[in-house]
Amino acid sequence: MRQPSHLLAFGFGSGLVPFAPGTAATLIAMPLFLLLMQAPELVHYTTLAVLFVLGIPICAKTNAALGVFDHRSIVWDEIVAFMLVLEFTPASPEWWFIAFLLFRLFDIWKPFPIHYYDMRIKGGFGVMFDDLLAAIYSIAGLKGLEWLTMHY
């Protein structure tokens, strides 16, 4: 935790909780996104892109230090990916809860092609990429639910 990259990779300590570190990290993403919401929307997209790109060496360096690929304590990928989901989620507690459930579902379940890429792409990019795909599935699910609630 003395290394700044490890502090980020471990999600400010949320990745060190003994049970469900990915879920803890997803919860950490919420207040971070609330801070980001104070900035203009263009800053949101730029910041999320920068956090994703920075996550590649952060996760790679921490994995190398641990000697394991995609150690369960490395949760930077969940934080960044869930912040992306929140960018496309209506700003209400109910929708954020649904977004949380969808993201955790897709991150854990890893439907095709998430599991396929999770097994084949290694390194820091591999760590970040499967959560990006889970975020895309979550956003699609949210938009589908939004459409249903508006039309039925």
N, C-alpha and C positions, 0 to 999 in steps of 0.2 A: 504493500500500500504506500510505500515511500516514493515509488516511481509515479509521476503524474499519469503516465499512460496506463499503469495498472489500476490506479484510482478510478480513471474513466472506464476502463474495461470492466472493472468490477461494479460499475454503476454506483459509485460513491459508497460502496459497502453493501448495497442491496443484493449483489450476487453472492455474498457470503452467508446469507441466511440459510439455515440447514434444510428447509423445506420449500420447494417451489421458488428458486431464485429468479427465474424468468418472470414469474407472476409479480414478485416484489419489484423487479425492475420496471415492469410495465406500469405499476402504480407510481413509481418515481417519475415516469415520463409526464404524468399529468401536471404536477406543479411546474415542471420545466416548460411545458407547453403553455401554461397560463402566463408565464413570464414572456415567452415568445409572442404571445397574442398582443402584447403591448406595443409591438413594433409594427410598421406597415407590412402589408401582405407580401410585397416583393421581398422583404427581408426574411419572411418565413421560408420561402422556397430556397433562397440562397443559403440560409443558415442550415436547413435540412440537408441540402446537397453537400455543404462543407462538412457537416457532422458525419454524413455517410462516408465521404471520401476519407476523412480523418480516421474513421473507424477501421478502415482496412489495415493501416500499419499499427494502430493501437491494439487491435485484436491479434494480429500476427505476432507482435512483439510479446504480448502477454502469453499467448499460446507457446511461443518458443521458450519463455522463461519457465513455464509450467511443464514443458515437455509433452504436452498433450494437444491434440487438435480439437478445437471447439469445446474447451472445458466448460462444464455447466455453470461455473462461477463467472464466466465472461458473459456479461449481459448488456454491453453497450449496444449491440445489435437490436435487442428488444426495445431499448429506450428510444433509439433513433427511429426505428420502424413504427413504433406506436405513436410517436409524435407526428409522423407522416399521416397515419390513420386519422388522428385528431384534426389535422388540417382540413380533412374532408368530411368531418363529422359536425352536425348541427351543435351549437353551443348550448347544450342543456344536459343536466345530470343524467336523464334517462337515456339519451343518445350516447353519451360517453360510456355509460354502463354497458349498453349494447355493443359499442365499439370494442370495449375491453373484452367482453365475452367472445366476440367474433375473432379478435386478434389472437387471444389465447387458444381458441379452438384450432385455428389454422396453423399457429406456430407449433402446437403440440401434435396435431394430427398429421400435418404435412401431406396433404393430398397432392396428386400429380399436378404439375411436375416438381413441386417443392422437394419432396423426398428424393426424387431422381437427382436433382442438382445438389442437394445437401450431401449426397453420397459421393458425388463426382468432382465437385469444385472444392478444392482445399485452400488453405491459406486464409489470410485476412478477408479477401474478397468473398470466399466461400462462406465464412461466418456471417458476413453482412448480407449476402445475396439471398439466402433462404428466408431471412426475416423480411427482406424487401418484398419477396413474392407473397409471404403471408400477409403483409400489409396491403398488397394489391388485391388479394382475395377478400380481405376484410372490407376494403373500400367498396369493392363491387357488391358485396353482401349488404353493406349499409345503404348504398344507392338503390339497390333493389327494394330493401325494406322501406326506404323513404318514398319511393314511387308507390309501393303498395298502400302505405298510410295516406298518401295524397289522393289515391284513386279509389280506395275501398273503405 
